[in-house]
């Protein structure tokens, strides 16, 4: 695998994780970022999930996607 292919795979995986996280956050876990994050990343510890979920919810593309999904 070349360096460019690896980078594309990492970007795709990141987008997929963000999408699943948002679906859980807006749906099943009713805006609970920690539980949504732990479902997507089951090996994460609780404290890590708290900070990582907060960081993920501040990403511009996540905010934009959340606004789009909220209106649907």
ZIBELUR-V916774 format. One record per residue. N is the residue number from 1. RES is the residue in one letter. D_LAST is the distance of its C-alpha to the last C-alpha in Angstrom with 2 decimals. Layout:
N:RES:D_LAST, N:RES:D_LAST
This chain:
1:X:38.55, 2:X:38.83, 3:X:37.55, 4:X:34.90, 5:X:33.59, 6:X:33.46, 7:X:31.50, 8:X:28.92, 9:X:28.67, 10:X:28.20, 11:X:25.42, 12:X:23.60, 13:X:24.14, 14:X:22.91, 15:X:19.59, 16:X:19.29, 17:X:20.18, 18:X:17.67, 19:X:14.81, 20:X:16.20, 21:X:16.82, 22:X:13.29, 23:X:12.09, 24:X:15.01, 25:X:14.66, 26:X:11.22, 27:X:12.15, 28:X:15.81, 29:X:17.55, 30:X:15.58, 31:X:15.94, 32:X:19.40, 33:X:19.98, 34:X:23.44, 35:X:22.67, 36:X:19.78, 37:X:22.23, 38:X:25.03, 39:X:23.15, 40:X:22.51, 41:X:26.02, 42:X:28.18, 43:X:31.40, 44:X:30.35, 45:X:32.17, 46:X:30.57, 47:X:31.70, 48:X:30.59, 49:X:27.12, 50:X:26.92, 51:X:27.77, 52:X:25.89, 53:X:22.57, 54:X:23.17, 55:X:24.03, 56:X:21.03, 57:X:18.65, 58:X:20.63, 59:X:20.35, 60:X:18.94, 61:X:16.93, 62:X:15.45, 63:X:14.65, 64:X:13.03, 65:X:10.93, 66:X:10.07, 67:X:9.05, 68:X:6.75, 69:X:5.24, 70:X:5.57, 71:X:3.82, 72:X:0.00
